[in-house]
């Protein structure tokens, strides 16, 4: 039986046909070579059945990658790792702020800003070249929940209220020029259509095409600490509570591993995993 005849069940409950090309593409992004990818695909194909969940396919591929190289498994679990930044949206905001910093912006997180009509708590203000962008983050802790048109509608109204006050107030040394909406899931078609019409910049897991979150993270090597396959959930939450959001930040300040009373042997393995991951990012 051909693989594209199998129905698989997504997290949302939607049934779709299994796509060998999608699986191959997600495995290719990990940096694994063609031989390993082919071996994993052959094993996954042998275990396919009608009604298999995408989670089961993911778990099998993840396990096979981890057996070979933890760095490959870390990159493969990127989407899941971003969900693990929860349950609140604050670590996600700090993560987006960190990505903007590495793109040349100076950032402020959680600022109270006066609008023309009311005050607003803004997730991120990012400044570069005498221009400021207002960034609002919409974090979802569960897979299968998309960002609908209500979100950019609401954020656009807040952006316009802040912009009217900001750009007429002499105390601000920059011009507010753009509103961003960032989510860790996906935008509905209506949300994208509204964003384009209202000149909002939308950033999601896979949007804009070839420049979504997954592309930026791989390109810059800015992986969240939650991608580690060697740290426990408790250890990750401890690091997040200490503002260690990026994996590479742990390389620069690994004394936190001593605070966690992690053995020297395990510490070396964790740092090697992270170092390999950050140096193995797509160019």
C-alpha positions as CSV (number, residue, x, y, z in Angstrom):
1,X,0.0,0.0,0.0
2,X,1.3,3.5,-0.9
3,X,2.1,5.7,2.1
4,X,-0.1,8.5,0.8
5,X,-3.2,6.3,1.2
6,X,-2.9,6.3,5.0
7,X,-5.1,8.7,7.0
8,X,-3.3,10.4,9.9
9,X,-4.9,12.4,12.7
10,X,-3.5,15.8,13.6
11,X,-3.6,17.2,17.1
12,X,-6.7,19.3,16.2
13,X,-8.5,16.0,15.3
14,X,-8.4,16.8,11.6
15,X,-7.7,13.8,9.3
16,X,-5.2,14.3,6.5
17,X,-3.2,12.0,4.2
18,X,0.2,11.0,5.3
19,X,2.9,13.0,3.5
20,X,6.3,11.4,3.0
21,X,7.7,14.7,1.8
22,X,6.6,16.6,4.9
23,X,8.3,14.0,7.1
24,X,11.4,14.1,5.0
25,X,11.5,17.9,5.1
26,X,11.2,18.0,8.9
27,X,14.0,15.5,9.3
28,X,16.2,17.3,6.8
29,X,15.9,20.5,9.0
30,X,17.7,18.6,11.8
31,X,21.0,18.4,9.9
32,X,20.8,14.6,9.8
33,X,22.5,13.1,6.7
34,X,20.6,11.4,3.9
35,X,21.4,7.9,5.1
36,X,20.0,8.4,8.6
37,X,16.9,10.2,7.2
38,X,16.2,7.2,4.8
39,X,16.6,4.7,7.7
40,X,14.2,6.6,9.9
41,X,11.6,7.0,7.0
42,X,11.8,3.3,6.3
43,X,11.1,2.4,10.0
44,X,8.3,4.9,10.3
45,X,6.7,3.7,7.0
46,X,6.8,0.1,8.4
47,X,4.8,1.2,11.4
48,X,2.1,3.3,9.6
49,X,-1.6,2.3,9.9
50,X,-4.8,4.1,9.2
51,X,-5.7,6.6,11.9
52,X,-2.2,6.9,13.4
53,X,-1.7,10.2,15.1
54,X,0.9,12.8,14.1
55,X,2.1,12.5,17.8
56,X,2.9,8.8,17.4
57,X,4.8,9.5,14.2
58,X,6.7,12.4,15.9
59,X,7.6,10.3,18.9
60,X,9.0,7.5,16.8
61,X,11.1,9.8,14.6
62,X,12.2,11.7,17.7
63,X,13.3,8.5,19.4
64,X,15.3,7.3,16.4
65,X,17.0,10.7,16.1
66,X,17.9,10.8,19.8
67,X,19.5,7.4,19.6
68,X,21.8,8.7,16.8
69,X,22.5,12.3,18.0
70,X,20.8,14.4,20.7
71,X,21.4,17.6,18.6
72,X,19.3,16.2,15.8
73,X,16.5,15.3,18.2
74,X,16.7,18.8,19.8
75,X,16.2,20.5,16.4
76,X,13.4,18.1,15.6
77,X,11.5,19.0,18.8
78,X,11.7,22.7,18.2
79,X,8.0,23.3,17.8
80,X,7.2,21.2,21.0
81,X,10.0,23.1,22.8
82,X,8.3,26.4,22.2
83,X,5.1,25.1,23.7
84,X,7.2,24.1,26.7
85,X,8.0,27.8,27.3
86,X,4.5,27.9,29.0
87,X,2.2,27.7,30.8
88,X,2.3,31.5,30.9
89,X,3.2,33.6,27.8
90,X,6.0,35.6,29.5
91,X,8.9,33.3,28.7
92,X,7.7,33.3,25.0
93,X,7.8,37.1,25.1
94,X,11.3,37.1,26.4
95,X,12.2,34.5,23.7
96,X,10.9,36.8,20.9
97,X,12.7,39.7,22.5
98,X,15.9,37.8,22.4
99,X,15.4,37.0,18.7
100,X,14.9,40.7,18.0
101,X,18.1,41.6,20.0
102,X,20.1,39.3,17.8
103,X,18.6,41.0,14.8
104,X,20.0,44.4,15.9
105,X,17.1,45.8,18.0
106,X,17.2,47.0,21.5
107,X,14.1,45.8,23.4
108,X,11.9,46.5,26.4
109,X,9.5,43.9,27.7
110,X,6.2,44.5,29.5
111,X,6.2,48.3,29.3
112,X,3.1,50.4,30.3
113,X,2.7,52.9,27.5
114,X,0.2,55.8,27.2
115,X,-2.1,55.8,24.2
116,X,-4.3,58.6,23.0
117,X,-7.2,57.2,24.8
118,X,-5.9,54.7,27.5
119,X,-2.7,53.1,28.8
120,X,-1.6,49.8,27.4
121,X,0.8,47.1,28.7
122,X,2.9,46.3,25.6
123,X,4.6,42.9,25.4
124,X,7.7,44.2,23.5
125,X,8.9,47.5,22.3
126,X,11.9,47.1,19.9
127,X,14.0,50.0,18.7
128,X,16.4,50.3,15.7
129,X,17.5,53.1,13.3
130,X,15.4,55.8,15.1
131,X,12.3,53.6,14.6
132,X,10.2,51.6,17.1
133,X,8.0,48.6,16.5
134,X,5.3,47.5,18.9
135,X,5.2,43.7,19.3
136,X,2.3,41.8,20.8
137,X,2.7,38.0,21.5
138,X,-0.1,35.5,21.5
139,X,1.1,32.3,23.2
140,X,-0.9,29.1,23.0
141,X,0.0,26.3,25.4
142,X,-1.8,23.6,23.4
143,X,-1.2,22.4,19.8
144,X,-4.0,22.7,17.3
145,X,-5.2,26.2,18.4
146,X,-4.8,28.7,15.6
147,X,-4.6,32.5,15.9
148,X,-7.8,33.8,14.4
149,X,-8.7,37.3,13.0
150,X,-9.9,38.6,16.4
151,X,-6.2,38.8,17.6
152,X,-4.8,41.1,14.8
153,X,-8.1,43.2,14.9
154,X,-7.6,43.8,18.7
155,X,-3.8,44.5,18.4
156,X,-4.3,46.8,15.5
157,X,-6.6,49.0,17.5
158,X,-4.1,49.1,20.4
159,X,-1.2,49.9,18.1
160,X,-3.2,52.8,16.5
161,X,-4.0,54.2,20.0
162,X,-0.4,54.1,21.1
163,X,0.9,55.4,17.7
164,X,-1.3,58.6,17.9
165,X,0.1,59.5,21.2
166,X,3.7,58.3,20.6
167,X,4.3,60.1,17.3
168,X,3.0,63.5,18.6
169,X,4.9,63.4,21.9
170,X,8.3,65.0,21.9
171,X,9.7,62.9,24.7
172,X,10.0,59.9,22.4
173,X,13.2,60.0,20.3
174,X,11.9,57.5,17.7
175,X,8.9,57.1,15.5
176,X,6.5,54.3,16.1
177,X,6.3,52.7,12.6
178,X,5.0,49.2,12.8
179,X,2.8,46.8,14.7
180,X,3.7,43.1,15.0
181,X,1.6,40.1,16.0
182,X,3.6,37.1,17.0
183,X,2.2,33.6,17.8
184,X,3.8,30.2,18.4
185,X,1.0,28.5,16.4
186,X,-0.5,29.5,13.0
187,X,-2.7,32.3,11.7
188,X,-6.0,31.6,10.0
189,X,-6.4,32.8,6.5
190,X,-8.7,35.6,7.7
191,X,-6.0,36.7,10.2
192,X,-3.4,36.8,7.4
193,X,-5.7,38.7,5.1
194,X,-6.5,41.3,7.8
195,X,-2.8,41.7,8.7
196,X,-1.9,42.4,5.1
197,X,-4.7,44.9,4.7
198,X,-4.0,46.7,7.9
199,X,-0.2,46.6,7.3
200,X,0.5,44.6,10.5
201,X,3.5,42.4,10.4
202,X,2.5,38.8,11.3
203,X,5.0,36.2,12.5
204,X,4.0,32.6,13.3
205,X,5.5,29.2,13.3
206,X,5.4,29.0,9.5
207,X,4.6,32.6,8.4
208,X,5.8,34.5,6.5
209,X,6.8,31.7,4.1
210,X,10.5,30.9,4.5
211,X,10.8,33.5,7.2
212,X,8.6,32.2,10.0
213,X,9.7,31.5,13.5
214,X,11.1,28.1,12.7
215,X,13.2,29.6,9.8
216,X,14.5,32.4,11.9
217,X,15.5,30.2,14.8
218,X,17.3,27.8,12.6
219,X,19.0,30.5,10.7
220,X,20.2,32.4,13.8
221,X,20.8,29.4,16.0
222,X,18.6,30.9,18.7
223,X,17.0,27.8,20.2
224,X,15.0,28.0,23.4
225,X,16.5,26.2,26.4
226,X,13.5,23.8,26.3
227,X,14.9,22.1,23.2
228,X,17.4,20.2,25.4
229,X,16.8,16.5,25.5
230,X,19.1,16.1,28.5
231,X,17.6,18.6,30.9
232,X,14.5,17.6,32.9
233,X,11.3,19.6,32.9
234,X,12.0,20.8,36.4
235,X,15.5,21.9,35.4
236,X,14.2,23.8,32.4
237,X,11.6,25.6,34.5
238,X,14.3,26.6,37.0
239,X,16.5,28.1,34.2
240,X,13.5,29.9,32.7
241,X,12.8,31.4,36.2
242,X,16.4,32.7,36.1
243,X,15.8,34.4,32.7
244,X,17.8,31.8,30.8
245,X,15.6,31.5,27.8
246,X,18.0,30.8,25.0
247,X,20.1,27.6,24.9
248,X,23.2,29.7,24.1
249,X,22.7,31.8,27.2
250,X,23.5,28.6,29.3
251,X,26.9,28.3,27.5
252,X,27.7,31.9,28.6
253,X,26.5,31.4,32.2
254,X,26.6,27.6,33.1
255,X,27.0,28.2,36.8
256,X,23.2,27.7,37.0
257,X,23.9,24.0,36.4
258,X,25.9,24.0,39.6
259,X,22.9,25.6,41.4
260,X,20.9,22.6,40.2
261,X,23.5,20.3,41.6
262,X,24.1,18.6,38.3
263,X,27.1,16.3,38.2
264,X,30.2,17.3,36.2
265,X,29.7,14.3,33.9
266,X,26.1,15.2,33.1
267,X,27.0,18.9,33.0
268,X,29.6,18.2,30.2
269,X,27.0,16.2,28.2
270,X,24.4,19.0,28.5
271,X,26.9,21.8,27.5
272,X,28.1,19.6,24.6
273,X,24.6,19.1,23.4
274,X,23.8,22.8,23.5
275,X,27.1,23.8,21.9
276,X,26.7,21.3,19.1
277,X,23.1,22.6,18.5
278,X,24.0,26.3,18.4
279,X,27.0,25.7,16.1
280,X,25.0,23.4,13.9
281,X,22.3,26.0,12.9
282,X,21.4,26.4,9.3
283,X,23.3,29.0,7.4
